[in-house]
């Protein structure tokens, strides 16, 4: 397992173009305030995801499961939330389950947490429909935003596994404890899961806080910023 370089001395990457650096600093200040943190080692180098799957495969898969009634969450959902984004994405983000707004719109991460996630993605040079796919562990909203039950997770994760197999991302990022524990199949604390590169069916897997946790506890933003800097370095062509 490779470790994040969380404790190293911070400095701006010395190869960074001046204009890119200015843009980067502005985005960082917009997100996190005036303190600047970067990493000295972002040398992870991976081949781009050059597979090309027919876009309708994912749509066909969605159509085949969107009326699922395998668990009781089907009884209380308004909309099934399959996930959205680029079917050829290199970067796949996986949260826990739809919340109220997601349940009403049928899209993942469209509430306040989703807006924050969009900002974080923008700060590392990504937008959600371009080379990014966002999904959840369970596709239907747990009532009152409770954590999904183990039985619900067990019934729904085969769908997620098929999604991942169709998209074949270069990197999976689990957002939050439930997503991390499910993908690792381990009952670990999030602080134990962070700062490591795990594997999910041979695909590199990083685990960080859910954006909703940042809204509740802004002091976590610095940790998440560090995690996404690592992700940015990992995804560099
Ligand atoms: S949460 Fe998953 S398993 Fe349960 S009804 Fe929705 S799609 Fe089916």
Boltz pocket constraint, residues with backbone or C-beta under 6 A from the ligand:
constraints:
  - pocket:
      binder: B
      contacts: [[A, 65], [A, 68], [A, 69], [A, 70], [A, 71], [A, 72], [A, 73], [A, 74], [A, 138], [A, 139], [A, 140], [A, 152], [A, 155], [A, 156]]
      max_distance: 6.0
